[in-house]
Amino acid sequence: SNMQNDLPVLCPEDKQMITALAAEFEVDFISLSFARSGEDVASARDFLDAVPGGACSSTKILAKLETRQSLFNFAEIASTADGIVLSRGNLGLDVLPEKMALAQKAVVLACNRIGKPALMTRVVDTMVSAPRPTRAEATDVANAVLDGVDGILLGAETLRGKHPVASVATVLAICRQAESVFDHSKHFEQLMSEALDAEEEGAVGGGSADALSGLQRHGSSGSLADSGNGGQPSLTTAVSRMSLGSAHALNRLASGGNVSANGSAAGTGGAGGNPSLGNPSGAPYLSKLESVASSAVRAAQKVAAKLIIVYTQSGHAAALVAKYRPPVPIMTLVIPRLTSDGMSWKLVGRGVARQALAVRGLLPVLAAPAPSGEALLEEAVMLASSLSLVGPGDHVVVVHMMRSAYAIKIVTLDDSGASIANIRPRSLLELMR
């Protein structure tokens, strides 16, 4: 049965506790358990915005996928929430075992395509009692990183497990090893190829539900008639060709169905068959900001930069750069801002810096007030040098605001490796060749 309860997503006790916590602490994230639809996420957002004093107006919502209903409504949940948590323990009870891997890959792939962080649970359950994970668990963690997850959430392993510190250290070691072989170039080229295809097809982008609905996956790996599977698409091909946002394929996975060769669910119309999910405006897939983000990653590849620095106030620009998975750290320079409630002034920015930690590849730094952007950049470079992120002669790509518009520039460290050398325009052009 797939009957769903009609209880509110936040009960009165939940709201009371959140309000009490917000009165004393800055709440960065709310993990919304058993999110069933985009309406659940919107309802939680309305409550957070209504918390007295605006204490939770900047709190981000991580929607947990725990039931088949969450897969049925995945497109609207993903477009409404700030991030997705794939709760594999509960979701595994609702999805057939042979379909769980495909559902996991599909969800993570979709989150990567729209630039929303995807987190995963239940990875090293054995370490609740054992000092080492099984080989299957270690492989599972590595494959999750290669699939594109932004983070791993440990539960019982650190809550009641006998080896909490070893659990964290082991998962981190596996993630680092997998990250070292992640194909950053292929990920970037795949995103740019899909953006071009989507723009030609008139699909909307920038993280909206329409982007999930209209964006077709054109995978390059596997064939539609791999030997030994009766002519059915391989797992890799099915995932890469799925029309993820339409949720039809995920619906079929949740129901135990198959994915057809064209990526839509067998017996359904696919994304193209639902006119309500189309793109009435004909807007391009890449927004201006996303074009800047992808260009910054391309520039970093061209000049073999060792670091990308992004000035931001909300964290949105840095998250878009991270979406394209550059092979170098992204120093997220959070610029604090003053806000007033009519009675007092408050410096806002620490929460934004902490929230950036949920996005893969971001290295958040809360900037100190500086007389100019150049002085701020100099301090950021000195910090990166002290952390051994950059050295003498290394190039750094910088994304920042200039007269209310985003700009990209490339700077080079001097021979000492602790400050920025002046670059002539001609030599800058030579770098990009």
C-alpha positions in Angstrom: 0.0 0.0 0.0 1.1 3.6 -0.7 -1.4 5.3 1.6 0.0 8.5 3.1 -0.9 10.2 6.3 -2.4 13.7 6.3 -0.6 14.9 9.4 1.1 18.3 9.3 4.7 18.2 8.4 5.5 20.2 11.6 3.4 19.3 14.6 2.8 22.0 17.4 5.6 20.5 19.5 8.1 20.8 16.5 7.2 24.4 16.1 7.5 25.2 19.8 10.9 23.6 20.0 12.2 25.3 16.8 11.0 28.7 18.1 12.7 28.1 21.5 15.9 27.1 19.8 15.8 30.1 17.5 15.5 32.5 20.4 18.8 31.3 21.7 20.8 30.1 18.7 21.2 30.8 15.0 19.5 27.8 13.3 21.3 27.1 10.0 19.3 24.1 8.8 16.0 22.3 9.4 16.0 18.6 8.4 12.4 18.1 7.2 11.7 14.4 7.9 9.2 12.5 5.7 8.7 15.4 3.2 5.9 14.2 1.0 5.6 17.1 -1.5 6.6 20.6 -2.3 3.7 21.8 -0.3 5.2 20.3 2.8 8.4 22.2 2.2 6.5 25.5 1.5 4.5 25.0 4.7 7.7 24.6 6.7 9.2 27.7 4.9 6.1 29.8 5.8 6.5 28.8 9.5 10.2 29.6 9.6 9.5 33.0 8.0 6.9 33.7 10.7 9.2 32.9 13.7 9.3 36.0 15.9 12.1 38.5 15.1 12.9 36.9 11.8 15.2 34.5 13.7 14.7 31.7 11.1 14.3 33.8 7.9 17.7 32.6 6.7 17.3 29.0 7.9 17.6 26.5 5.0 15.4 23.4 4.6 16.9 20.0 3.8 14.0 17.8 2.6 14.4 14.1 3.6 13.3 11.6 1.0 12.0 8.7 3.1 8.9 7.3 1.2 7.7 6.5 -2.3 5.5 9.5 -2.2 8.7 11.7 -2.0 9.9 10.1 -5.2 6.5 10.6 -6.9 6.8 14.3 -6.0 10.5 14.6 -6.3 10.5 17.4 -8.9 8.5 19.8 -6.7 10.4 18.9 -3.5 13.8 19.5 -5.2 12.7 22.8 -6.6 11.3 24.1 -3.3 13.9 22.8 -0.8 17.4 24.1 -0.3 18.9 20.6 -0.3 18.0 16.9 -0.4 18.7 14.2 2.1 18.4 10.7 0.7 17.3 8.7 3.8 18.2 5.3 2.6 17.1 3.5 5.7 13.4 4.3 5.4 13.4 4.8 1.7 14.8 1.3 1.3 11.6 -0.1 2.9 9.5 1.5 0.2 11.7 0.8 -2.9 12.4 -2.6 -4.2 16.0 -3.7 -3.4 16.9 -4.1 -7.1 15.7 -0.5 -7.8 17.3 1.2 -4.9 20.6 1.8 -6.6 18.9 3.4 -9.6 16.7 5.6 -7.5 19.8 6.8 -5.5 21.7 7.6 -8.7 18.7 9.3 -10.2 18.1 11.6 -7.2 21.8 12.5 -6.9 22.1 13.2 -10.6 19.1 15.4 -10.6 20.4 17.4 -7.6 23.7 17.9 -9.4 22.0 19.2 -12.5 20.1 21.9 -10.6 22.8 22.8 -8.2 21.1 21.6 -5.0 23.2 19.8 -2.3 22.5 16.1 -2.0 23.3 14.3 1.3 23.2 10.6 2.0 22.6 8.5 5.1 23.3 4.9 6.3 26.7 4.3 4.9 28.8 2.4 7.5 26.3 0.7 9.8 28.7 -2.0 10.6 30.9 0.5 12.5 28.2 0.8 15.2 29.8 -2.2 16.7 32.9 -3.0 14.6 36.1 -0.8 14.2 36.1 -1.2 10.4 33.5 -1.0 7.7 32.8 -3.9 5.4 34.3 -3.8 1.9 30.8 -3.3 0.5 30.2 -0.3 2.7 33.6 1.2 1.8 32.7 0.8 -1.9 29.3 2.2 -1.3 30.7 5.4 0.2 33.3 5.8 -2.7 30.6 5.3 -5.3 28.4 7.9 -3.6 31.2 10.4 -4.0 31.7 9.5 -7.6 28.0 9.8 -8.2 28.1 13.4 -6.9 26.8 13.5 -3.4 27.8 16.7 -1.5 28.0 15.1 2.0 27.5 12.1 4.1 25.3 12.1 7.3 26.3 9.6 10.0 23.6 8.6 12.4 23.8 5.5 14.6 27.5 5.3 13.9 28.2 8.4 15.9 25.1 8.6 18.1 25.3 5.3 19.9 28.1 3.5 18.1 31.2 2.2 19.8 33.6 3.8 17.4 32.3 7.3 16.6 35.7 9.0 16.0 36.9 6.1 13.8 33.6 6.2 11.8 34.2 9.8 10.9 37.9 9.3 10.1 37.1 6.2 8.0 34.4 7.9 5.9 36.5 11.0 5.4 39.5 8.9 4.2 37.3 7.0 1.7 35.7 10.3 0.5 39.1 11.9 -0.1 40.4 8.9 -2.0 37.3 8.8 -4.2 37.4 12.6 -4.7 41.0 12.3 -6.0 39.8 10.3 -9.0 36.6 12.2 -9.7 36.3 13.2 -13.4 35.8 16.9 -13.0 36.3 17.7 -16.7 33.7 15.1 -17.7 31.2 16.5 -15.2 31.7 20.0 -16.5 31.4 19.1 -20.1 28.3 17.0 -19.4 26.6 20.0 -17.7 27.5 22.4 -20.5 26.3 19.9 -23.2 23.0 19.4 -21.4 22.6 23.2 -21.0 23.1 23.6 -24.7 20.6 20.9 -25.5 18.1 22.3 -23.1 18.4 25.8 -24.5 17.8 24.4 -28.0 14.8 22.6 -26.7 13.5 25.7 -24.8 13.8 24.3 -21.3 14.1 26.6 -18.3 17.1 26.3 -16.0 18.5 27.9 -12.9 17.2 25.4 -10.4 13.4 25.6 -11.2 11.0 22.8 -11.3 10.8 23.3 -15.1 14.5 22.6 -15.4 13.9 19.2 -13.7 10.9 18.6 -16.0 12.3 19.5 -19.4 16.0 18.5 -19.2 16.7 15.2 -21.0 19.7 13.2 -20.0 21.9 12.3 -23.0 24.3 9.8 -21.5 27.4 8.6 -23.3 28.2 5.5 -21.4 26.7 2.1 -22.1 24.6 1.0 -25.0 20.8 0.4 -25.4 21.4 -3.2 -26.1 24.2 -4.3 -23.8 24.9 -8.0 -24.0 23.3 -10.2 -21.4 20.4 -7.9 -20.4 17.9 -8.8 -23.1 18.2 -5.6 -25.0 17.2 -3.4 -22.0 19.2 -0.3 -21.3 22.1 -0.7 -18.8 21.9 0.9 -15.4 24.4 3.7 -16.4 22.5 4.4 -19.6 19.1 4.4 -17.9 20.3 6.9 -15.3 22.0 9.2 -17.7 19.1 9.2 -20.2 16.3 9.6 -17.6 14.1 12.7 -17.8 14.6 13.1 -14.1 12.5 16.1 -13.3 9.3 14.8 -14.8 9.3 12.3 -11.9 7.8 9.7 -14.2 10.8 7.5 -14.1 11.2 7.8 -10.3 7.5 7.0 -10.0 8.0 3.8 -11.8 11.1 3.0 -9.8 9.1 3.5 -6.6 6.3 1.3 -7.9 8.8 -1.4 -9.1 8.5 -0.6 -12.8 11.2 -0.4 -15.4 12.8 2.5 -17.3 12.4 2.5 -21.0 15.2 3.0 -23.5 14.4 6.7 -24.0 14.7 7.4 -20.3 11.0 7.8 -19.6 9.0 5.4 -17.4 7.4 2.5 -19.2 3.8 3.2 -19.7 4.0 6.9 -19.1 4.4 9.9 -21.4 7.8 11.1 -20.1 8.6 14.8 -19.7 7.7 15.7 -23.2 4.2 14.3 -22.8 3.2 16.6 -20.1 2.4 20.1 -21.5 2.0 21.6 -18.0 5.7 21.0 -17.3 6.9 22.8 -20.4 8.6 26.1 -20.8 6.1 28.8 -21.6 8.6 31.6 -21.5 11.3 30.0 -23.7 14.0 31.4 -21.3 17.5 30.1 -21.8 18.8 27.3 -19.5 21.9 29.3 -18.3 21.1 32.5 -16.3 23.5 35.3 -16.3 24.9 34.3 -12.9 25.2 30.7 -13.9 27.0 31.7 -17.1 29.5 33.6 -14.9 29.9 30.6 -12.6 30.5 28.2 -15.5 32.9 30.6 -17.1 34.9 30.9 -13.9 35.3 27.2 -13.8 36.4 27.1 -17.5 38.9 29.9 -16.8 40.3 28.0 -13.9 40.8 25.0 -16.1 42.4 27.0 -18.9 45.0 28.7 -16.7 45.5 25.7 -14.4 44.5 27.8 -11.4 45.0 26.5 -7.9 42.1 28.3 -6.3 38.8 30.0 -7.1 37.7 32.9 -4.8 34.0 33.9 -4.9 32.7 37.0 -3.1 29.2 36.4 -1.9 26.6 37.6 0.6 24.0 34.9 0.2 26.2 32.0 -0.8 24.2 31.5 -4.1 27.0 32.5 -6.4 29.5 30.2 -4.7 27.0 27.3 -4.9 26.6 27.8 -8.6 30.4 27.7 -9.1 30.5 24.5 -7.0 27.8 23.0 -9.2 30.3 22.7 -12.0 32.7 20.8 -9.8 36.1 22.5 -10.4 39.1 20.4 -9.4 40.3 23.1 -7.1 38.9 24.5 -3.8 36.4 27.3 -3.9 37.1 29.9 -1.2 33.8 31.4 -0.4 34.4 34.9 0.8 31.3 35.8 2.7 30.8 39.6 3.0 29.0 40.4 6.2 26.2 42.9 6.0 24.4 45.1 8.5 20.7 44.6 9.1 18.4 46.5 11.5 15.1 45.5 13.1 14.3 49.1 14.0 15.8 48.8 17.5 19.3 47.6 16.9 21.8 46.7 14.3 23.2 43.2 13.6 26.0 41.9 11.5 24.8 39.0 9.3 27.1 36.6 7.6 28.2 33.9 9.9 25.2 31.7 9.2 25.8 32.0 5.4 29.4 30.9 5.9 28.3 27.8 7.9 25.6 26.9 5.4 28.2 26.8 2.7 29.7 23.8 4.3 26.8 21.7 3.0 28.0 22.3 -0.6 30.7 20.1 -1.9 34.0 22.0 -2.7 33.2 25.2 -0.8 35.7 26.6 1.7 33.8 29.3 3.5 35.6 32.3 5.1 33.9 35.1 6.9 35.5 38.3 5.6 36.4 41.1 7.9 35.3 44.6 7.0 37.9 46.1 4.6 38.2 49.5 3.0 38.2 48.1 -0.5 37.6 44.9 -2.4 41.3 44.8 -3.4 42.4 44.8 0.2 39.9 42.0 0.9 41.3 40.0 -1.9 44.8 40.5 -0.7 43.9 39.2 2.7 42.1 36.2 1.2 45.1 35.3 -0.9 47.4 35.6 2.2 45.1 33.2 4.0 45.1 30.7 1.2 48.9 30.9 1.1 49.1 30.2 4.8 46.8 27.2 4.3 49.1 26.0 1.5 46.3 26.2 -1.0 48.4 28.4 -3.3 52.1 29.1 -3.7 54.6 31.3 -5.7 53.5 32.0 -9.2 50.1 30.2 -8.8 47.0 31.6 -10.6 43.7 32.4 -8.8 40.4 33.0 -10.4 38.2 35.6 -8.7 34.4 36.1 -9.1 33.2 39.3 -7.5 30.7 42.1 -7.9 31.8 45.2 -9.8 29.4 48.1 -10.0 26.3 45.8 -9.4 27.5 43.3 -12.0 29.5 40.1 -11.6 33.0 40.0 -13.1 35.8 37.4 -13.4 39.4 38.2 -13.1 42.6 36.2 -12.8 45.4 37.1 -10.4 48.9 35.6 -10.0 50.9 35.3 -6.8 54.3 36.9 -6.7 57.6 35.0 -6.1 57.0 35.0 -2.3 53.6 33.3 -2.7 52.1 35.6 -0.1 50.8 38.5 -2.2 49.4 39.3 -5.6 51.7 40.3 -8.5 50.6 42.9 -11.0 49.7 41.4 -14.4 49.9 43.3 -17.6 46.8 42.9 -19.8 48.8 41.3 -22.5 50.3 38.6 -20.2 46.7 37.9 -19.0 45.6 37.2 -22.5 48.6 34.9 -22.9 47.5 32.9 -19.9 44.1 32.1 -21.5 45.6 30.8 -24.8 
